[in-house]
Amino acid sequence: MRLASFILDGRPAYGLAADAGLRPAPDAFRARHPTLAAVLAASATAELAAAVAAVPVVPLDRVRFLPVIPAPGKVICVGVNYLAHIREMGREPPAYPTLFTRYPDSLVGHGEPIRRPRESVRYDYEGELALVIGRPARRVAAADALDHVAGFTAFLDGSVRDWQNHTSQFIPGKNFPATGACGPWLVTRDELPDPARLRIETRINGAVMQSAPTSDLCFDVPRIVEYISTFTALAPGDIIATGTPSGVGFARTPPRWLVAGDVVEVTLSDVEGPGIGTLRNVVVDDAATPDALR
């Protein structure tokens, strides 16, 4: 299944992706499960599929995508987690995952503009695979971790590099509003049982900037869930972004920063299935960028 959150006729909604659009959850179903996170918490995805089976398909041009989970309790990101990216940054593989948090308002949905803040021109792209928790997870062993994952989505960890590097803590550069994105949908694990068999590709204006197999992760999905669930309780709807491969803008000569008008696409494909698809966003300036920073 492919589960999505979106705005339809001015109201938040969710439902299943269909070949030509989306099948929104009926009002009666949403009265019991107000959000997609509530559906996951109730283990009601099969019930949702049955509820929308007879619902007419809504064309995509009638909706605006929200992040897959519009208001997650936690958004936890793993940094420097692809081996080639670790080498690109001149680091050694870490003993433990490097973690930081993003706030929900730092993310937008598929097709929505991402905003370069006026405080910086060092706005960078980082395409990632993200997972969404489907069952509560606390002190979960790696061998059991995937049983707690509802599915996977594409993630753009837009980074304001100078603010990220003010100190050793990444949080300021990761949380300017609307600098990242998540979507377009959540692909459930029955369609994508092995996240290590994907390939991630990030393109800017059609040019490939990042391309790597997810098998190159230093800490794979089960180990990430094991580690994070040891120190915090993960709940249905929580999002974990697993890190970005090499090819980011700041590491290029000259650096390739995002500017207004750039089209950023993050695609996760699967040689054994349909994969996740493409998250696409256009860069806009957040209000006016001072001339001195142009």
N, C-alpha and C positions, 0 to 999 in steps of 0.2 A: 504493500500500500504506500501511497504518497499522500501525506497529510500536510495541509497548508492552513495558515492563518491569513486573513485578508479583510479588506474593507469592501462591503457590498452595499450599494444604495445608502452610503453614508454611515453604515453601522458595522462594528466589528463582527466578524464571522469566522468560521473555520469549516473545513470539509476535506473531501478527497479530490485529488487531481484525476481528471479524465482525459481521454485522448485530445479532445478539442476544448477543454476548459476545466471548470471546477464544479463539483456537486456539493453545494453547501449543506451543512447539517440543518435539519428542520428545527423550527422554533421549539417544538415539544421536546426534542432531544436536548437542545441547548438549555432548556429550563432545568434539566437534571444535571447537565455537564456544561457549565457556562463557557469554559475555555478548553483549548486543546490540551493544556496541562492537566485539567480536571479529567479529561478522557483518559489520559495516560495513568493518572493516579487511581482511577477506577478500573483499570485493565479492560476498558470498554472499546478498544479499537475495532474488534469484530462486530460489536453492536453498532458502532458508527457506520461501518461498511454496509450493514443490512439496512440501516435507517436511511441512507442516501441512495440506495439502489434504484429507487423509482423517482428520484428528484431530477428534474431537468438540468442539463448541463448549462452552466453560465459561462459565456465566452470570456476569455481572459481580458479583453478590452473593456469589460464592465467592472473589473476589480482593481484594487490597489493592494499589492502584497504587503503584509506586515512581516516582521521577523517570524520565523517558524513558531517560536514561543515568544509572544509579545512582551510578557512581563515575567521572565524567569526569576526564581528566587536567587540563583547564583549563576554567574557567567565566569568561569575559571579558564584561563588560557595558559598553555604551556609554551614557554619560549625556548629558542635554540634547541630544537628537538629533531631536526633532520641532520644526519651526519655530514652531508655536504655543506649545509648551511653553517654548522658548527665550525667547519674548516674555513668557510668563507669569512666568518667573523674573527678568525684567528684564535679560537678557543680550543680547549680540550673537552672531550665528552664529559658531561657532569656526572657526579655520583648519584645525584637525585634530580628529579624534574625541577626546572626553573618555572615558577608559577607567578602569575599576576591576575588581577581581576579586572573585568570591564563592567560598567554599569549598563543597565538595560537601555537607557536613552542614548548610549553611544552607538547603537545599532539601528539600522533601517532594514526594510525588506527588499526583495528582488525588484528591480525596476525603479526604485526610489533614488533620488539624488544623494550622493555622499558629499560631505561638506569639508572643503579645505579651510581650516580656521585662519582668520586674518592675522593671528599672532605669529605665523610661521609660514615659510615656503617649503619646509622640509617634510612634506606630507608623502608618506611611502605606502606601498601596497604589500600585503602579505596574504596570499591565498592559502586556505587551510581546509582540512577535513575537521568537522565538529561532530560530536556525538550528543545525543539527548538522552538523559536518564529516564527510564520507564518504570523502574521499581525502586523503592527506598534502598539505599546502599550505605552501610556503615561497617567498616572493617571487613571488606569483601576481599577474598583471595583472588589473585589474578585468574586462576582456573575457573572461577565462577563469575567473573566480572561481566562478560557479555550477556549473561542472563538478566542483568540489571539495566541494560541498554535498550531503549525503545527503537533507536535507529540513528541515521546519520544524515548530515546536511552539509552544504558548502558554507564557508565562512570567509569573510574578508576582514582581516585584522588591520585596518588602516591605522598607521602609526605616525605620530608627529614626532619626528626623530630628535629634534633638539630638546623638546620638553621631556621626551623619554629619557634622555641622557643627562638631565640636570643633576640627578643623583643615581645611585645604584638601583633605585626603585623605579620600575617601569610605569607605574600607574598614571602619572600626569600625561604622558604622551599617548596613552591608550584610551582616554576617556573624554576627549572633546566630543560634544554631541554630534551624532549622525556621521561620524568618521569611519564607521565599520558597517558591515552588512551580514545578514544571515538568511539563507534560503536557497532556492525558492520554496522547497518543501522538505519534509522529513521522510526519508525512505526507510521503511521498517525493516527489521532484521530478517524477516522471512524472504525479502527480495535481495538483501545484501548481508549474508551471514558472515562474511570475512572481510573486515575493513582493510586488511593488509594487501588485498589483491587489486586495489584501486590505483589509478594514476591521476595525479593532480596537475593541472596546467593553469597558469595565470597569463592572460593576454591584456595588453593595453593597445587600444585602437587596432586590434587584430594581430599585433606582433606578440609572439610568445616570449614571455619574460621569465617564467618559472615552469619547469616540467620535471616531475620526479615520481617514482613509485612510492606509495605509502609504506611499503616494506622497508624504506630507508629511515623510518622513524627510529631514533635512539631509544625512546621509551614508547612501546606500542600501546594500543588502546587498553588491553587488560592490565598492564602494569600501571598505566596512568590512573585508571579507576581504583586499583588496589591502593596506590599511594594516597590519592586524595581522600578516599573514603576512610582512611585510617585516622585522619585528623579532623574531618568534618563529615556531617551527615548529608548525603546527597538525596535529593527528593525528585520525584517525577517532574519533568520539565526543566530541570537544571541543565545547562549547556556547558560542555567542555570542548574548547578548541585545542587541537593537538599539536599545533606548531606549523611553521612554514618552511618550505625548501629553499635552496639557494636561488640566487637571481634577483634578490630584492634591490630596490632602487639605490639605496645608500651605498651598496657595495660595488656599484658599477663605476666605470671611469669614462666620461664624467658621471656623477650621480644622476639618476633618472627620477626626479620628483614628479608627483602628480600635479596637474594643472587643470583649471576649468576647461571643460569640454572633453577631457579624456574619458574613454569608455573602458571600464575595467570588467573583465570577465574571469570568473573562477569556475573551471570545469572539473568534475570528478567523474572519470569514466572507468568502466569495468570490462575487461576482455571477456568475462564469462556472463555478462548480463547488461542491462541498460545503464547501470551506474546511478549517479545522482542527477546529472545534468549540469546546467550552467546558471550561476548567479551572476547577474549583469547589473551594473550601476554606472551612472554618469557623474563625473566630478563637477561640482559647482563651487564657486567661492562663497564663503559664509559672510554675508554682507560685503562690504568693500574691503579688499586687501590694500593696506597702505602702499602708496607708490614706492616707498623706500624698500619694501620687501619684494617687489616684483622682479 
